[in-house]
Amino acid sequence: MPYIKTKTSVPISKEKETVLKSKLGSAISALGKGEAWLMLEFEDNCRLWFRGEQDTPLAMVEVSLFGKASADQYEKMTKAVCALLSEELGIDPEGIYVKYEEVAHWGYNNFNF
């Protein structure tokens, strides 16, 4: 039950959003999860600042995960996210933060896991 929220300072076209959706669906396997339960949110054209500046493309990615993953899995996921946003949106990995949250309780379809 992963959820990924991606905020970028650059626009994301519908075509790019579809590409990001597919590639994040593959990348989530780094955390031992699959696209079947993945929920995504994209927010583009955000006013993001980093190091007191906002003159370069930036992104903030928040990954919520039901359960836990290892440090190696998180590192693999971070590399995949950075590569994806760099390749598809032109955001340098130095302008990307990835935040992870492990969730112990997750509800879906009238019940909790």
N, CA, C and O atoms as CSV, one atom per row, in Angstrom:
chain,resi,resn,atom,element,x,y,z
A,1,MET,N,N,0.823,-1.177,0.000
A,1,MET,CA,C,0.000,0.000,0.000
A,1,MET,C,C,0.874,1.251,0.000
A,1,MET,O,O,0.819,2.035,0.947
A,2,PRO,N,N,1.653,1.447,-1.009
A,2,PRO,CA,C,2.449,2.674,-1.065
A,2,PRO,C,C,1.663,3.835,-1.674
A,2,PRO,O,O,0.743,3.647,-2.470
A,3,TYR,N,N,2.055,5.024,-1.273
A,3,TYR,CA,C,1.497,6.267,-1.802
A,3,TYR,C,C,2.676,7.188,-2.075
A,3,TYR,O,O,3.529,7.380,-1.208
A,4,ILE,N,N,2.729,7.758,-3.275
A,4,ILE,CA,C,3.818,8.657,-3.631
A,4,ILE,C,C,3.236,9.992,-4.081
A,4,ILE,O,O,2.445,10.054,-5.022
A,5,LYS,N,N,3.639,11.054,-3.397
A,5,LYS,CA,C,3.239,12.413,-3.746
A,5,LYS,C,C,4.456,13.127,-4.304
A,5,LYS,O,O,5.490,13.211,-3.641
A,6,THR,N,N,4.337,13.638,-5.514
A,6,THR,CA,C,5.444,14.311,-6.180
A,6,THR,C,C,5.075,15.759,-6.447
A,6,THR,O,O,4.128,16.043,-7.181
A,7,LYS,N,N,5.827,16.676,-5.845
A,7,LYS,CA,C,5.668,18.107,-6.090
A,7,LYS,C,C,6.864,18.569,-6.908
A,7,LYS,O,O,8.008,18.259,-6.575
A,8,THR,N,N,6.599,19.311,-7.980
A,8,THR,CA,C,7.688,19.838,-8.797
A,8,THR,C,C,7.480,21.322,-9.059
A,8,THR,O,O,6.356,21.823,-9.022
A,9,SER,N,N,8.564,22.004,-9.321
A,9,SER,CA,C,8.472,23.418,-9.684
A,9,SER,C,C,8.286,23.590,-11.190
A,9,SER,O,O,8.152,24.712,-11.678
A,10,VAL,N,N,8.278,22.489,-11.918
A,10,VAL,CA,C,8.129,22.527,-13.374
A,10,VAL,C,C,6.772,21.955,-13.769
A,10,VAL,O,O,6.167,21.206,-13.001
A,11,PRO,N,N,6.288,22.302,-14.961
A,11,PRO,CA,C,5.012,21.729,-15.411
A,11,PRO,C,C,5.163,20.249,-15.767
A,11,PRO,O,O,6.227,19.797,-16.193
A,12,ILE,N,N,4.078,19.515,-15.582
A,12,ILE,CA,C,4.025,18.105,-15.973
A,12,ILE,C,C,2.848,17.948,-16.929
A,12,ILE,O,O,1.695,18.107,-16.528
A,13,SER,N,N,3.130,17.643,-18.170
A,13,SER,CA,C,2.065,17.431,-19.155
A,13,SER,C,C,1.350,16.115,-18.855
A,13,SER,O,O,1.863,15.285,-18.105
A,14,LYS,N,N,0.182,15.928,-19.430
A,14,LYS,CA,C,-0.561,14.677,-19.246
A,14,LYS,C,C,0.263,13.494,-19.757
A,14,LYS,O,O,0.248,12.415,-19.164
A,15,GLU,N,N,0.979,13.708,-20.857
A,15,GLU,CA,C,1.813,12.642,-21.412
A,15,GLU,C,C,2.938,12.275,-20.443
A,15,GLU,O,O,3.201,11.096,-20.208
A,16,LYS,N,N,3.603,13.294,-19.881
A,16,LYS,CA,C,4.682,13.042,-18.912
A,16,LYS,C,C,4.131,12.394,-17.645
A,16,LYS,O,O,4.779,11.533,-17.048
A,17,GLU,N,N,2.939,12.808,-17.240
A,17,GLU,CA,C,2.332,12.224,-16.042
A,17,GLU,C,C,2.112,10.726,-16.236
A,17,GLU,O,O,2.337,9.939,-15.316
A,18,THR,N,N,1.678,10.336,-17.419
A,18,THR,CA,C,1.476,8.923,-17.717
A,18,THR,C,C,2.796,8.161,-17.682
A,18,THR,O,O,2.857,7.039,-17.179
A,19,VAL,N,N,3.857,8.775,-18.221
A,19,VAL,CA,C,5.184,8.148,-18.179
A,19,VAL,C,C,5.654,8.018,-16.736
A,19,VAL,O,O,6.141,6.961,-16.336
A,20,LEU,N,N,5.513,9.088,-15.950
A,20,LEU,CA,C,5.915,9.054,-14.541
A,20,LEU,C,C,5.143,7.979,-13.786
A,20,LEU,O,O,5.720,7.251,-12.978
A,21,LYS,N,N,3.851,7.876,-14.045
A,21,LYS,CA,C,3.012,6.868,-13.404
A,21,LYS,C,C,3.544,5.467,-13.669
A,21,LYS,O,O,3.661,4.653,-12.754
A,22,SER,N,N,3.860,5.197,-14.914
A,22,SER,CA,C,4.361,3.869,-15.277
A,22,SER,C,C,5.722,3.586,-14.658
A,22,SER,O,O,5.960,2.498,-14.133
A,23,LYS,N,N,6.608,4.561,-14.721
A,23,LYS,CA,C,7.966,4.345,-14.209
A,23,LYS,C,C,7.998,4.280,-12.679
A,23,LYS,O,O,8.780,3.515,-12.115
A,24,LEU,N,N,7.167,5.064,-12.008
A,24,LEU,CA,C,7.076,4.938,-10.546
A,24,LEU,C,C,6.452,3.602,-10.170
A,24,LEU,O,O,6.797,3.013,-9.146
A,25,GLY,N,N,5.524,3.126,-11.011
A,25,GLY,CA,C,4.932,1.808,-10.797
A,25,GLY,C,C,5.971,0.708,-10.842
A,25,GLY,O,O,5.866,-0.278,-10.112
A,26,SER,N,N,6.973,0.866,-11.689
A,26,SER,CA,C,8.079,-0.098,-11.740
A,26,SER,C,C,9.058,0.122,-10.598
A,26,SER,O,O,9.528,-0.837,-9.986
A,27,ALA,N,N,9.368,1.388,-10.308
A,27,ALA,CA,C,10.364,1.722,-9.280
A,27,ALA,C,C,9.957,1.253,-7.895
A,27,ALA,O,O,10.815,0.931,-7.073
A,28,ILE,N,N,8.655,1.208,-7.624
A,28,ILE,CA,C,8.195,0.848,-6.279
A,28,ILE,C,C,8.578,-0.587,-5.923
A,28,ILE,O,O,8.538,-0.967,-4.753
A,29,SER,N,N,8.942,-1.373,-6.911
A,29,SER,CA,C,9.396,-2.741,-6.635
A,29,SER,C,C,10.678,-2.740,-5.793
A,29,SER,O,O,10.982,-3.730,-5.127
A,30,ALA,N,N,11.426,-1.639,-5.821
A,30,ALA,CA,C,12.626,-1.518,-4.985
A,30,ALA,C,C,12.278,-1.650,-3.503
A,30,ALA,O,O,13.117,-2.047,-2.695
A,31,LEU,N,N,11.037,-1.314,-3.155
A,31,LEU,CA,C,10.591,-1.395,-1.759
A,31,LEU,C,C,9.781,-2.660,-1.507
A,31,LEU,O,O,9.147,-2.803,-0.462
A,32,GLY,N,N,9.805,-3.574,-2.469
A,32,GLY,CA,C,9.087,-4.829,-2.300
A,32,GLY,C,C,7.589,-4.700,-2.516
A,32,GLY,O,O,6.824,-5.556,-2.071
A,33,LYS,N,N,7.160,-3.644,-3.192
A,33,LYS,CA,C,5.737,-3.397,-3.438
A,33,LYS,C,C,5.477,-3.408,-4.937
A,33,LYS,O,O,6.413,-3.367,-5.735
A,34,GLY,N,N,4.195,-3.464,-5.321
A,34,GLY,CA,C,3.827,-3.475,-6.723
A,34,GLY,C,C,2.886,-2.346,-7.089
A,34,GLY,O,O,2.305,-1.696,-6.220
A,35,GLU,N,N,2.747,-2.127,-8.357
A,35,GLU,CA,C,1.892,-1.047,-8.857
A,35,GLU,C,C,0.410,-1.289,-8.552
A,35,GLU,O,O,-0.371,-0.338,-8.514
A,36,ALA,N,N,0.019,-2.532,-8.338
A,36,ALA,CA,C,-1.390,-2.860,-8.120
A,36,ALA,C,C,-2.001,-2.091,-6.942
A,36,ALA,O,O,-3.197,-1.800,-6.952
A,37,TRP,N,N,-1.196,-1.761,-5.933
A,37,TRP,CA,C,-1.696,-1.053,-4.759
A,37,TRP,C,C,-1.134,0.363,-4.644
A,37,TRP,O,O,-1.358,1.034,-3.637
A,38,LEU,N,N,-0.421,0.815,-5.643
A,38,LEU,CA,C,0.234,2.121,-5.604
A,38,LEU,C,C,-0.743,3.242,-5.941
A,38,LEU,O,O,-1.435,3.193,-6.958
A,39,MET,N,N,-0.791,4.258,-5.071
A,39,MET,CA,C,-1.545,5.478,-5.355
A,39,MET,C,C,-0.545,6.604,-5.546
A,39,MET,O,O,0.423,6.726,-4.794
A,40,LEU,N,N,-0.788,7.424,-6.558
A,40,LEU,CA,C,0.121,8.519,-6.895
A,40,LEU,C,C,-0.616,9.847,-6.885
A,40,LEU,O,O,-1.813,9.918,-7.161
A,41,GLU,N,N,0.126,10.895,-6.560
A,41,GLU,CA,C,-0.381,12.266,-6.654
A,41,GLU,C,C,0.717,13.120,-7.258
A,41,GLU,O,O,1.874,13.038,-6.847
A,42,PHE,N,N,0.355,13.939,-8.234
A,42,PHE,CA,C,1.302,14.851,-8.858
A,42,PHE,C,C,0.806,16.284,-8.684
A,42,PHE,O,O,-0.364,16.588,-8.915
A,43,GLU,N,N,1.720,17.150,-8.273
A,43,GLU,CA,C,1.427,18.570,-8.133
A,43,GLU,C,C,2.564,19.324,-8.815
A,43,GLU,O,O,3.696,19.330,-8.332
A,44,ASP,N,N,2.254,19.955,-9.934
A,44,ASP,CA,C,3.306,20.645,-10.681
A,44,ASP,C,C,3.216,22.154,-10.496
A,44,ASP,O,O,2.280,22.664,-9.879
A,45,ASN,N,N,4.191,22.849,-11.033
A,45,ASN,CA,C,4.275,24.310,-10.950
A,45,ASN,C,C,4.224,24.836,-9.522
A,45,ASN,O,O,3.682,25.914,-9.281
A,46,CYS,N,N,4.779,24.092,-8.577
A,46,CYS,CA,C,4.825,24.528,-7.177
A,46,CYS,C,C,5.916,25.585,-7.001
A,46,CYS,O,O,6.923,25.583,-7.709
A,47,ARG,N,N,5.701,26.465,-6.066
A,47,ARG,CA,C,6.722,27.470,-5.740
A,47,ARG,C,C,7.636,26.868,-4.683
A,47,ARG,O,O,7.416,27.034,-3.483
A,48,LEU,N,N,8.652,26.176,-5.143
A,48,LEU,CA,C,9.621,25.540,-4.253
A,48,LEU,C,C,10.897,26.360,-4.202
A,48,LEU,O,O,11.353,26.896,-5.212
A,49,TRP,N,N,11.459,26.447,-3.017
A,49,TRP,CA,C,12.733,27.139,-2.795
A,49,TRP,C,C,13.712,26.151,-2.202
A,49,TRP,O,O,13.331,25.313,-1.384
A,50,PHE,N,N,14.972,26.238,-2.604
A,50,PHE,CA,C,16.013,25.389,-2.042
A,50,PHE,C,C,17.296,26.187,-1.986
A,50,PHE,O,O,17.697,26.810,-2.969
A,51,ARG,N,N,17.948,26.165,-0.814
A,51,ARG,CA,C,19.173,26.938,-0.584
A,51,ARG,C,C,18.963,28.425,-0.846
A,51,ARG,O,O,19.864,29.113,-1.326
A,52,GLY,N,N,17.774,28.911,-0.529
A,52,GLY,CA,C,17.470,30.331,-0.692
A,52,GLY,C,C,17.213,30.752,-2.128
A,52,GLY,O,O,17.118,31.945,-2.415
A,53,GLU,N,N,17.100,29.800,-3.024
A,53,GLU,CA,C,16.921,30.095,-4.447
A,53,GLU,C,C,15.719,29.335,-5.001
A,53,GLU,O,O,15.285,28.331,-4.436
A,54,GLN,N,N,15.199,29.827,-6.106
A,54,GLN,CA,C,14.162,29.093,-6.820
A,54,GLN,C,C,14.375,29.198,-8.331
A,54,GLN,O,O,13.420,29.149,-9.105
A,55,ASP,N,N,15.631,29.342,-8.739
A,55,ASP,CA,C,15.932,29.543,-10.153
A,55,ASP,C,C,16.270,28.261,-10.903
A,55,ASP,O,O,16.591,28.316,-12.090
A,56,THR,N,N,16.207,27.099,-10.236
A,56,THR,CA,C,16.430,25.823,-10.912
A,56,THR,C,C,15.240,24.900,-10.646
A,56,THR,O,O,14.543,25.068,-9.646
A,57,PRO,N,N,15.002,23.936,-11.524
A,57,PRO,CA,C,13.907,22.986,-11.296
A,57,PRO,C,C,14.131,22.188,-10.012
A,57,PRO,O,O,15.243,21.736,-9.739
A,58,LEU,N,N,13.072,22.019,-9.232
A,58,LEU,CA,C,13.133,21.334,-7.945
A,58,LEU,C,C,11.993,20.328,-7.821
A,58,LEU,O,O,10.982,20.427,-8.516
A,59,ALA,N,N,12.173,19.362,-6.926
A,59,ALA,CA,C,11.114,18.390,-6.644
A,59,ALA,C,C,11.196,17.923,-5.197
A,59,ALA,O,O,12.275,17.795,-4.618
A,60,MET,N,N,10.026,17.674,-4.639
A,60,MET,CA,C,9.882,17.067,-3.312
A,60,MET,C,C,8.998,15.845,-3.493
A,60,MET,O,O,7.851,15.959,-3.927
A,61,VAL,N,N,9.533,14.677,-3.161
A,61,VAL,CA,C,8.806,13.428,-3.336
A,61,VAL,C,C,8.607,12.797,-1.962
A,61,VAL,O,O,9.567,12.590,-1.219
A,62,GLU,N,N,7.359,12.494,-1.631
A,62,GLU,CA,C,7.039,11.872,-0.352
A,62,GLU,C,C,6.492,10.477,-0.611
A,62,GLU,O,O,5.514,10.304,-1.338
A,63,VAL,N,N,7.135,9.486,-0.008
A,63,VAL,CA,C,6.748,8.095,-0.187
A,63,VAL,C,C,6.241,7.566,1.151
A,63,VAL,O,O,6.994,7.502,2.123
A,64,SER,N,N,4.969,7.187,1.200
A,64,SER,CA,C,4.399,6.553,2.391
A,64,SER,C,C,4.279,5.075,2.102
A,64,SER,O,O,3.816,4.667,1.037
A,65,LEU,N,N,4.705,4.275,3.072
A,65,LEU,CA,C,4.793,2.838,2.879
A,65,LEU,C,C,4.161,2.112,4.056
A,65,LEU,O,O,4.533,2.343,5.207
A,66,PHE,N,N,3.215,1.244,3.769
A,66,PHE,CA,C,2.650,0.403,4.822
A,66,PHE,C,C,3.692,-0.647,5.167
A,66,PHE,O,O,4.047,-1.473,4.326
A,67,GLY,N,N,4.178,-0.619,6.383
A,67,GLY,CA,C,5.221,-1.540,6.807
A,67,GLY,C,C,6.590,-0.890,6.764
A,67,GLY,O,O,6.725,0.321,6.940
A,68,LYS,N,N,7.591,-1.701,6.532
A,68,LYS,CA,C,8.980,-1.228,6.596
A,68,LYS,C,C,9.762,-1.700,5.378
A,68,LYS,O,O,9.358,-2.623,4.671
A,69,ALA,N,N,10.888,-1.041,5.157
A,69,ALA,CA,C,11.850,-1.444,4.126
A,69,ALA,C,C,13.247,-1.237,4.712
A,69,ALA,O,O,13.408,-0.558,5.726
A,70,SER,N,N,14.234,-1.817,4.076
A,70,SER,CA,C,15.612,-1.689,4.555
A,70,SER,C,C,16.258,-0.417,4.010
A,70,SER,O,O,15.750,0.193,3.069
A,71,ALA,N,N,17.367,-0.030,4.602
A,71,ALA,CA,C,18.113,1.146,4.135
A,71,ALA,C,C,18.550,0.965,2.684
A,71,ALA,O,O,18.520,1.917,1.904
A,72,ASP,N,N,18.953,-0.247,2.322
A,72,ASP,CA,C,19.350,-0.524,0.933
A,72,ASP,C,C,18.177,-0.345,-0.026
A,72,ASP,O,O,18.344,0.194,-1.120
A,73,GLN,N,N,16.998,-0.794,0.379
A,73,GLN,CA,C,15.820,-0.637,-0.469
A,73,GLN,C,C,15.477,0.842,-0.654
A,73,GLN,O,O,15.143,1.276,-1.757
A,74,TYR,N,N,15.564,1.608,0.430
A,74,TYR,CA,C,15.277,3.046,0.318
A,74,TYR,C,C,16.295,3.736,-0.590
A,74,TYR,O,O,15.933,4.607,-1.381
A,75,GLU,N,N,17.555,3.352,-0.477
A,75,GLU,CA,C,18.569,3.960,-1.330
A,75,GLU,C,C,18.317,3.634,-2.803
A,75,GLU,O,O,18.473,4.493,-3.671
A,76,LYS,N,N,17.935,2.416,-3.072
A,76,LYS,CA,C,17.621,1.999,-4.448
A,76,LYS,C,C,16.434,2.804,-4.983
A,76,LYS,O,O,16.443,3.241,-6.134
A,77,MET,N,N,15.425,2.995,-4.150
A,77,MET,CA,C,14.247,3.767,-4.553
A,77,MET,C,C,14.619,5.218,-4.799
A,77,MET,O,O,14.162,5.812,-5.775
A,78,THR,N,N,15.441,5.802,-3.930
A,78,THR,CA,C,15.858,7.194,-4.106
A,78,THR,C,C,16.594,7.362,-5.429
A,78,THR,O,O,16.346,8.324,-6.157
A,79,LYS,N,N,17.486,6.445,-5.745
A,79,LYS,CA,C,18.212,6.515,-7.015
A,79,LYS,C,C,17.253,6.427,-8.199
A,79,LYS,O,O,17.417,7.147,-9.184
A,80,ALA,N,N,16.258,5.551,-8.110
A,80,ALA,CA,C,15.284,5.401,-9.193
A,80,ALA,C,C,14.457,6.673,-9.369
A,80,ALA,O,O,14.227,7.113,-10.495
A,81,VAL,N,N,14.011,7.263,-8.261
A,81,VAL,CA,C,13.213,8.494,-8.321
A,81,VAL,C,C,14.043,9.632,-8.914
A,81,VAL,O,O,13.568,10.358,-9.787
A,82,CYS,N,N,15.270,9.787,-8.447
A,82,CYS,CA,C,16.132,10.860,-8.959
A,82,CYS,C,C,16.416,10.685,-10.448
A,82,CYS,O,O,16.369,11.656,-11.204
A,83,ALA,N,N,16.707,9.473,-10.869
A,83,ALA,CA,C,16.970,9.207,-12.283
A,83,ALA,C,C,15.733,9.505,-13.124
A,83,ALA,O,O,15.833,10.105,-14.194
A,84,LEU,N,N,14.594,9.093,-12.647
A,84,LEU,CA,C,13.339,9.306,-13.366
A,84,LEU,C,C,13.019,10.789,-13.537
A,84,LEU,O,O,12.705,11.233,-14.641
A,85,LEU,N,N,13.096,11.551,-12.455
A,85,LEU,CA,C,12.771,12.977,-12.531
A,85,LEU,C,C,13.812,13.749,-13.338
A,85,LEU,O,O,13.485,14.737,-13.995
A,86,SER,N,N,15.041,13.306,-13.289
A,86,SER,CA,C,16.083,13.934,-14.098
A,86,SER,C,C,15.832,13.672,-15.583
A,86,SER,O,O,15.873,14.589,-16.403
A,87,GLU,N,N,15.574,12.416,-15.912
A,87,GLU,CA,C,15.364,12.016,-17.305
A,87,GLU,C,C,14.089,12.607,-17.900
A,87,GLU,O,O,14.101,13.104,-19.027
A,88,GLU,N,N,13.003,12.557,-17.159
A,88,GLU,CA,C,11.708,12.947,-17.708
A,88,GLU,C,C,11.374,14.429,-17.557
A,88,GLU,O,O,10.665,14.988,-18.393
A,89,LEU,N,N,11.881,15.075,-16.494
A,89,LEU,CA,C,11.509,16.466,-16.233
A,89,LEU,C,C,12.694,17.415,-16.206
A,89,LEU,O,O,12.508,18.621,-16.039
A,90,GLY,N,N,13.917,16.897,-16.366
A,90,GLY,CA,C,15.095,17.755,-16.378
A,90,GLY,C,C,15.460,18.328,-15.024
A,90,GLY,O,O,16.079,19.388,-14.943
A,91,ILE,N,N,15.080,17.631,-13.954
A,91,ILE,CA,C,15.403,18.091,-12.603
A,91,ILE,C,C,16.687,17.407,-12.150
A,91,ILE,O,O,16.751,16.180,-12.075
A,92,ASP,N,N,17.696,18.192,-11.854
A,92,ASP,CA,C,18.970,17.652,-11.393
A,92,ASP,C,C,18.757,16.953,-10.045
A,92,ASP,O,O,18.058,17.489,-9.186
A,93,PRO,N,N,19.342,15.773,-9.844
A,93,PRO,CA,C,19.198,15.084,-8.556
A,93,PRO,C,C,19.579,15.951,-7.348
A,93,PRO,O,O,19.085,15.715,-6.246
A,94,GLU,N,N,20.452,16.952,-7.541
A,94,GLU,CA,C,20.802,17.850,-6.428
A,94,GLU,C,C,19.635,18.738,-6.013
A,94,GLU,O,O,19.695,19.389,-4.970
A,95,GLY,N,N,18.581,18.772,-6.810
A,95,GLY,CA,C,17.401,19.570,-6.487
A,95,GLY,C,C,16.190,18.717,-6.146
A,95,GLY,O,O,15.049,19.162,-6.268
A,96,ILE,N,N,16.451,17.478,-5.715
A,96,ILE,CA,C,15.368,16.546,-5.402
A,96,ILE,C,C,15.515,16.036,-3.972
A,96,ILE,O,O,16.567,15.524,-3.589
A,97,TYR,N,N,14.460,16.180,-3.196
A,97,TYR,CA,C,14.374,15.546,-1.881
A,97,TYR,C,C,13.400,14.378,-1.993
A,97,TYR,O,O,12.384,14.472,-2.682
A,98,VAL,N,N,13.712,13.284,-1.318
A,98,VAL,CA,C,12.812,12.142,-1.224
A,98,VAL,C,C,12.642,11.822,0.255
A,98,VAL,O,O,13.614,11.534,0.953
A,99,LYS,N,N,11.410,11.876,0.722
A,99,LYS,CA,C,11.093,11.628,2.132
A,99,LYS,C,C,10.304,10.327,2.235
A,99,LYS,O,O,9.388,10.077,1.451
A,100,TYR,N,N,10.673,9.504,3.212
A,100,TYR,CA,C,9.992,8.232,3.430
A,100,TYR,C,C,9.261,8.239,4.761
A,100,TYR,O,O,9.749,8.774,5.756
A,101,GLU,N,N,8.091,7.638,4.759
A,101,GLU,CA,C,7.310,7.495,5.984
A,101,GLU,C,C,6.801,6.060,6.054
A,101,GLU,O,O,6.112,5.592,5.148
A,102,GLU,N,N,7.142,5.370,7.129
A,102,GLU,CA,C,6.648,4.014,7.355
A,102,GLU,C,C,5.374,4.107,8.186
A,102,GLU,O,O,5.367,4.706,9.261
A,103,VAL,N,N,4.310,3.516,7.687
A,103,VAL,CA,C,3.001,3.622,8.312
A,103,VAL,C,C,2.605,2.270,8.901
A,103,VAL,O,O,2.645,1.246,8.218
A,104,ALA,N,N,2.225,2.281,10.168
A,104,ALA,CA,C,1.850,1.044,10.851
A,104,ALA,C,C,0.376,0.694,10.636
A,104,ALA,O,O,0.005,-0.478,10.689
A,105,HIS,N,N,-0.449,1.684,10.399
A,105,HIS,CA,C,-1.888,1.450,10.239
A,105,HIS,C,C,-2.339,2.076,8.924
A,105,HIS,O,O,-2.075,3.249,8.661
A,106,TRP,N,N,-3.017,1.286,8.107
A,106,TRP,CA,C,-3.465,1.765,6.800
A,106,TRP,C,C,-4.873,1.230,6.560
A,106,TRP,O,O,-5.112,0.029,6.682
A,107,GLY,N,N,-5.793,2.108,6.225
A,107,GLY,CA,C,-7.164,1.702,5.956
A,107,GLY,C,C,-7.470,1.681,4.473
A,107,GLY,O,O,-6.939,2.481,3.703
A,108,TYR,N,N,-8.341,0.746,4.077
A,108,TYR,CA,C,-8.759,0.612,2.688
A,108,TYR,C,C,-10.061,-0.170,2.632
A,108,TYR,O,O,-10.206,-1.190,3.305
A,109,ASN,N,N,-10.985,0.293,1.850
A,109,ASN,CA,C,-12.202,-0.440,1.556
A,109,ASN,C,C,-12.937,-0.916,2.816
A,109,ASN,O,O,-13.319,-2.082,2.926
A,110,ASN,N,N,-13.121,-0.007,3.744
A,110,ASN,CA,C,-13.881,-0.249,4.978
A,110,ASN,C,C,-13.178,-1.051,6.054
A,110,ASN,O,O,-13.808,-1.434,7.039
A,111,PHE,N,N,-11.882,-1.317,5.892
A,111,PHE,CA,C,-11.172,-2.026,6.962
A,111,PHE,C,C,-9.719,-1.548,7.028
A,111,PHE,O,O,-9.249,-0.835,6.141
A,112,ASN,N,N,-9.028,-1.944,8.075
A,112,ASN,CA,C,-7.638,-1.564,8.282
A,112,ASN,C,C,-6.729,-2.780,8.223
A,112,ASN,O,O,-7.114,-3.895,8.574
A,113,PHE,N,N,-5.516,-2.525,7.768
A,113,PHE,CA,C,-4.505,-3.581,7.718
A,113,PHE,C,C,-3.746,-3.606,9.036
A,113,PHE,O,O,-2.843,-4.423,9.214
